[in-house]
Amino acid sequence: MNKYYTLQTIENGHSAIIHKQFKTRDQAIDYAFHYFSNHYREDLQVEDEFYIDGNHHNIEYVIDYYNRFRVNRVELQLSR
């Protein structure tokens, strides 16, 4: 079974899917902060986090009311 993480950003109400796969959740989170730091000068930090549909592998991280990002773990079942 292979797994990777995906990233979706929501900036000022506009959603963007980042077409990149990450080996770890931390890599996806670091990429999201780098993405937002290109648009905002202040230090950004996560204010809250939510499990999407109660799934602890699909988490939305809230920066502020208008900006947030979602990291989702994807598992591939390889057939033999």
C-alpha positions in Angstrom: 0.0 0.0 0.0 1.4 3.4 -1.0 0.3 6.6 0.5 0.9 10.3 -0.2 -0.6 13.6 0.8 -2.4 16.2 -1.3 -2.9 19.9 -0.7 -5.8 22.3 -1.5 -5.6 26.0 -0.6 -8.4 28.4 0.0 -7.3 32.0 -0.4 -9.8 34.8 0.0 -12.6 32.3 -0.8 -10.9 31.0 -4.0 -9.9 27.3 -4.0 -6.8 26.0 -5.7 -5.6 22.4 -5.9 -1.8 22.1 -5.7 -0.8 19.5 -8.3 1.9 18.0 -6.3 2.2 14.9 -4.1 3.9 15.0 -0.7 5.5 12.1 1.1 4.5 13.4 4.6 1.8 15.7 6.0 4.5 18.0 7.4 5.9 18.5 3.8 2.4 19.5 2.6 2.0 21.9 5.5 5.4 23.5 5.0 4.5 23.9 1.3 1.2 25.6 2.2 2.9 28.1 4.4 5.5 28.8 1.7 2.6 29.3 -0.8 0.8 31.8 1.5 4.0 33.6 2.5 4.4 34.5 -1.2 1.1 36.5 -0.9 1.3 37.8 2.7 4.1 39.6 4.5 3.0 38.9 8.1 3.8 35.7 10.0 1.0 33.3 9.4 0.0 30.6 11.9 -2.7 28.0 12.2 -5.6 29.3 14.3 -7.6 26.1 14.2 -7.9 22.7 12.6 -10.9 20.5 11.7 -11.2 16.9 10.6 -13.3 16.8 7.4 -16.1 14.4 7.8 -14.5 13.1 11.0 -11.6 11.7 9.1 -8.3 12.3 10.9 -6.4 11.9 7.5 -8.3 14.8 5.9 -7.7 18.0 7.9 -8.5 21.6 7.2 -6.1 24.1 8.8 -7.5 27.6 9.4 -5.2 30.5 9.1 -7.9 33.2 9.3 -11.5 33.7 8.1 -10.5 34.0 4.5 -7.5 31.7 4.2 -7.1 28.0 5.0 -5.7 24.9 3.5 -6.6 21.2 3.5 -4.2 18.2 3.6 -5.6 14.8 2.7 -3.9 11.4 2.9 -4.5 9.2 -0.1 -3.8 5.5 0.0 -3.3 3.4 -3.1 -4.1 -0.2 -3.0 -1.8 -2.0 -5.3 -3.3 -5.2 -6.7 -1.0 -8.2 -7.2 
